[in-house]
Amino acid sequence: MIPGSATVRRSVRTVGGKLLRRAGLLPGGVPDRLGDDAEWQDRSFEGEVIVFFADTIGGLYQLRTWYGPLVELHKSQGLTIVCMDSRTARAIRAEVDLPVMTISQESFLDELIARSNVKVFLYVNYTQMNFLALRIRSVIHVSLLHGDSDKTVSVSNQVKAFDYSFVAGQAAIDRFNRYTSLFDAEAHCVKIGRPQNDTDVIPGPRPDSPSESPVVLYAPTWEGGHDSVSYSSVASHGREIVESLSKAGLRVIYRPHPLIGQRLAHFGEADIAIRRFLAGQRAHRVSIKRDLYDDFAMADMLICDVSSVASDWLITERPLAITRTSVRDTREAATSLPELAPRIAESDARSAGALAWDHIANDPTKDDRRALAEYYLGDTSPGASLERFLTACRDAAAMRDQEWARISSNEGAG
């Protein structure tokens, strides 16, 4: 039996499945559906916004990126994070001061919505379990995702399931127009920037430290769900990259993606090998469960795969390089940044140290990157992105009231 398969999901609904859920013995990728239904029988949602997160703890990194903006949104409109896994809900409660509840059945979610004044649902990923909530007609459904990247998942056809997609900047809209068919990106995308940049500590230029060698942040992504989205350099040339950086006298922060090795064991083995190599040298660091911007603050340069880390890094105004995958079937939804940044293919890995020294010292793409920051991230002046996010959520709630009044009138007329 494959964890996460339809067979496992069906077994969760049986009596035996209930015992497995309560004993905490379900596979990690299967929501346990141990809901707070009894506690919420006579309650309703107090705010206007639901953040629907049906994933398990393995996907929690996607929601964490939104904690800061969601705290501010809760102050503005009130929100509840709705989970379908009690383990995930407990983890969220321990990490952020926001209302969290777990439902066992989608029918109970219907009951709660019917006696509440919820107007907007937000989603941070494209998991198929989102469709348990997307069928609800009385709200506006908004895709947030968890970063702006040139991965093809960013232009997934699933975007059409949502009423709106809140995107960082014009780059995301151009990406949809270039790579997605029959989707009116201008009509369905709302540019909000990256509100995380207003709620997290964003590093400025690094001060000179003549007594210490420069720091390179190597932040690869995971292997992806299938070969067409396998952008990770970890198994193919990650070890050679960090060895080259180390031999060149550079300090390394290795920030592995939390899902590395989830689908393909040899990626996990390569990740362990890199960690062991760096652990033997005091100058280097393996970054686990640290805030992304904490690592940004310590680094003079970024080396990453095709991922949202690349566009988020633009705010630092420091050099970066992007790896090129060795998986032949992988496709990119490329915009300007992967074309501007130097690319490190498997054959280039042994010269990564020399490339890093050159870009840290000379930064030949600096002016072009500055010009791209607004294209990818919108207005990066303090507070601008957060205000756009809050305004977009208020506008979505107003749109819901307008549309639901129209629909209710038509149903009543029938």
N, C-alpha and C positions, 0 to 999 in steps of 0.2 A: 504494500500500500504506500503510495507516494504522499508525503505530508502536503496538505493544501489541495489535494485532489478533490473531485466532486464526491468520491466515495467517503472520504474522511468528513467532508462537510455534511453529508447526509447522516452519518453516524452520530454527529453531534446532537441531532434532534431526537435520538432514541433514548430510552431509559438508561441503557448502558452509557450512552454519550453524556447524559447528565451527570452520571457518577464520575466519568472521566473529567468532566469540566470542573466539578467541585473538588476533585482530588488534585487538580492542577496538572493533569497528565496528558493534556492535548499537545499535539505538535505545535511548535512555536509560531508557525505561520497561520494557525487556525484560530479565529476569535472564539473565546469561550462562551460568549452570550450569557454570562451570569449577570443578569440585569438588576437594576434598582427599581424594578417595576412596583414591587409592593410598597416601597417607601414613597413612591411618586403617585400612588393611586389617586390621591386627592389634591395633587399639586399641579401647577402649570409653570411653563417657562416665563420668567419675569421680564426678560428683555426681548428685543426685536430680532436678534441674530442667533443663529445656530452655526457652530463650526462642526461639521459632520466628519468625524474621523473614525472610520470603520476598521482601520488597519491594526496590526498588533505592534508590540514594542519594537520589533525590528524596523518598522517604518517611522518610529517616533521622531527621528531626526528631521523629518519633513515638517512636522508641526512645530518643533522647537524653533525653527527659523522665524516663526511668526509670533512667538510669545510676547515680545515687546509691543508690537502694534496691536495685538489682540487685547492686551491689558488696557491700552488707551481707548480702544473701541468699546470695551466693556464700560468704561466711565462715560462714554458718549451715548451709547444706545442700549447697553446691557446685552450680554451674550451668555450662552451655555455651550460647552464642548460636549458633544454627544458621541459616545464610544459604543462599540459592540463587544469589547473585550475588557473584563474587569481588571486584568493585570495592567493593561495600558492605562486605564483610568486612574488606578492607584499611583502609577508613575507620574502622570501629569499632575495630580494633586500635590505630590511631593515636590514638584519642580516650579509650579507657578500658581499664584493666588487667583484662580478663576473657577467659576462653577463648572463642575464636571459630573456627568451622569452616564450610566450604562443602560442600554435597552437590550432585552433578550429577543424581542420580536418586533418587526417593523410595524405590525398592527398597533402596538402600544405607542409607537411614535405618532401614528395617525391620531390616536386619542389625545395625546398631549398637544399636538398642533391644533386640534379642533377647539380646545379650551384655552389656548394661549393667543398672544398677539404677535407671533413670530412672522417676520416679513422677508427675511433674507437667510439663505443657507450659503455657507462658504466651504470650499473644499481645497485641500492642499496637495492632492494627488489625483491620479486617474484610476485608482483601484476599481475593479468591477463592482465591488460592494457599494459604491456610491449610488448605484442605480436603485438601491433600496430606498433612498431618499429622493432621488431625482424624479420619481414618479409623482411626487406631491405637487399639485397644481397651484396651491394658494400662496406660494412664495416665489421670490426671485432667486435663481440658482447661479452662483458666481464661482468660477474657477480662479484660485490664487496660484496654484502650484507652489513650488518651494525654491524657485530660482529661475533666472533667465539664462538659457544656454543654447548652444548650437547643436545639441543632440536632436535627433529626429523625433524623440518623444515630445519635444516642445511643440511640434506641429502635428501631434497626433490627431486623427480624425475624431477622437473623442471630445475635442473641444466643442463640437457642434451640439453636444448634449446639454450645454450650459447656456443660460440666457446671456451672460456676459463673462468675459475673461479679463481680469485685472492684470495688466502687464506693466513691466517696468518702463519701457520707452519705445520709441519709434522702431528700433531694431526688431522688437518682437512682432510688431505689425507687419513690417516688411518681410519678415521670415514667414509668417502665415501666408501672405500674398504670394510669395515665391514658391512655397512648398506644399500648400494645402489647396485642394480643389473645392470649388463651390462653397467657399466660406467668405463672407463679407467681413473682413477683419476690421475695417474702419467702423462698421456699424456695431460690432459685438465686442470690440476691445476698448478698454478704458485705461489710459496711461496714468499710472499712479506713482511711478518711480519705485524706489526701494525704501519703504518706510522703516525697515530695519536700520537704515543708516541714521535715522533720527532717534532711535530708541536704544541702540547699542553704542558702545564706546568706539568711535571710529578713529583709527590712528592717523596722525598727520605725518609729515616727512620725518624719517628716522634721523635722530641726531648723529653726528659723526662720532665714531668710537675708534680712534686710531690705535688703541691698545688691543682691540679685538678684531678678528677677521669677520668679513660680512656673513650674513645668514641667508640661506636659501630655503624657502618653504617649498617642499615637494608634497603636493596634495592631489594624489591620483583618485579617480573615481573607481567604482566597482565594475565588474565584468558585464553587467547588464543582463536583461532577461533572455536575450537571444543574440545571435551573432551580428545582426544588422545594427545593434545598438551597443556593441562591445568596444568602448572607447578606452578602456583601462590599459595603462602601460605597465602595470605591476608585474605581470608574469613574463612579459616579453623583454622589457628593458629597464624596469624599475631598479633592479639591483645594480646594473651598470651605471645608471644615472647617479645614484647616491655614492657609489664607489668613486666615480669620477669627480664629483663635488668634493668628497672628503680628501682625495689625493691632491686636489688643487688647493687645499688649505682653507676651504670654505666650511662653515658650520651648517648643519642640516637640521631642519625641523621636518620630520616625516609625519604627515597627517593622513592616515589611511581612511578611506570611506568605510562607514560601519558595516556595509553589506559585502565587503570584499570576501570572496570565497563562498558566498551563499549558494551560488549555482554551480560553480566549477571548483573542485577541490584544489587544483593546482594553483589557482589564484590565491587561495588561502595559504598554501604552502610557501608561495613566493613572498607573500606579506610577512609571514613569520621569519623568513630568511632575512628580509630587509631589517626587521626589528632587531634581530639578533646581531646583525652586523653593526648597527648603530649603537646598540646597548653596550658594546664593548669599548666605546669611546666617549669620554666625558663631554666633549664639545658638542655632541649631537643630542637631539631630543625626539622622542616619539610622543606625539600629541594625541591623547585619547580623551574624549569627553570635555575638551576645552572649547570655549567659545571661539568661533572662527576668527573674530576680530582680535582676540588676544594673540593668535598666531600671526595675523596680519601685522600687528604692532611690533613684533619682534623681527620681522623679515625685511631684507633689503631687496629681495627678488622672489618671484613666484615661478615655479615650474608646475604645471598642472596638465591634466588631460582636457579634452573637450568637456566642459561642464560649466555650471553657473559660478563656480569659484573664479573663473577668468573674468567675467564681467563685473562681479562684485569687487574684484581687486582694483578695478580702474579708479576707484575713489582714492586709492593711496597715492596715485601718480608715480608709482615705482615700476621698474621693468618686469616683464614676464615673458615666458616662453611656453608654448603649448605643444604637447607631444602629438605624434601621429601614430594612430593605431596600426598594429601589425595584422589585424584580422581583415582578410580580404573583402568579406561581405559587408563590412560596416559602412554606413552612409552618414554624411553630415548634412545638417540643415544650416549650412554656413552663411554667415553674414560677414561684416567687415573685419572683425577682430581676428578670426583664425587666418585671414589673409594677410593681416598686418604683422602679427606676432611671429617671431621665429619659431619654426616647427622642429621638434626633435623626433626623428624616426628611430627605429631600432638600430639602424646602421650608424646613427649619430650619437648614440648614448655615451660612448667612451670619451667624447669631446664635450660633454655637458659642462664640465668644470671650466674649460676655456671659454665657452660661450657665456657662461654666467659671469665670469670676471669681466669680459668685454662689455656686457650690457650693464652691469653694476657701475663700471667706471665711466662708460661713454653714453649709455642709454640712447641709442640711435633712433628709437621709435617714440621718444617722449612726446614730441609735439603732436604727432599723429594720434597718439593715445588720448591726449588731453581733448582733442577735437571729438573723439569718439565717446567720451564719458557721458555727455548729455544725450547723445544718440541712443545709448544703451540704458542709462539710468535716469534720464530726465533732469529736472532742476535739482541739483545736489546742494543747494543752499540750505542751511539748518532749518529744520521744521517743514520744509516745502513738501517732501514726499509724504510725511505723516498726515499733513492736512489734506492732501489730495486723496489719500486712502480713506480718511474719515468722511470726507465730502462724498466720495464715490459710494460709500456704504449708505449714507443718508439719502443720496439720490436714488439708489436701488430700492430703498424702503418706500420712498415716495412713488416710484414707478410701480411698485407692487400694489400700493393702495389704489392707484389710478386703474391699473389693469384688472385687479380683483373686483373693483366696483363695477367695471364694464361687464366682466364675465358673470358676476352674480346677477346683474340686471338681466342679461340674456337668458340665464337659466331660469330666473323667476318668470320671465315672459313666456317661457315654454310651458 
